[in-house]
């Protein structure tokens, strides 16, 4: 699917991935494996990584959550408002319910990050131990 800034993997301009497989240093440096979270471990800390939905999947946002359950709830709120290429890069109006969003994904053979979908860049296929790094700034109290 072509758009003004390159080839997209499907109609979504962004995709998310939930992971519990990460390490965080005291200075905020985070290293996350390109694996999906074991979503049944709802009390583990988790990251939600948002990517531009192109083959290289560049990360555009990283959110840290105290529990996987919080990460899943965030994803369920955020994913339905994802801009779509078919809508000229705009979010659906009105924003669909969670179930309507899941139906839309499933009709297209897609899954939600909250269902365990874990998009990974094409280059990781030959490097199963690949990790990505981010710096997460401390939150102001």
C-alpha positions, 0 to 999 in steps of 0.5 A: 500500500503506497502513501506519500511517505512510502510503502505501508504494510496495511491500511494502518499508519501505526501498529503497536507491540506489547513486550515484557521482555526488556531491561531498563538501566537507571539512566532510562536506557531500555533494551527490548527484545523483538518478541511478543509479550506473554499477555497472561502474565498480567502483573509483569511490567510492560512496554507498548511500542508504537511503530510507523507501519512500514517494513522497517517499523521505526519506533515513534513512541514508547510507553512504560506500564507497571503491569501488562494489564495496564498496557493492554488497557492502554492499547485497547483505548489507543488502537481504534483511533489509529489513522488509516491510509484509506482515510487520507491519514485521518482517524476513523470518525467516530472512533470505533468501539473496541469490538468494532475495531477488532472486527475491522482487523479480523476482516483483514486478517490482522490482529491487535497488539492486545491479542498478542500481535508482535510486528517486527522489522523485516531485518530481524527475520535473520537475527532472532536475538535482535533487540532495540534500544530506547531512552525513556525519560523519567516522569515528573512527579 
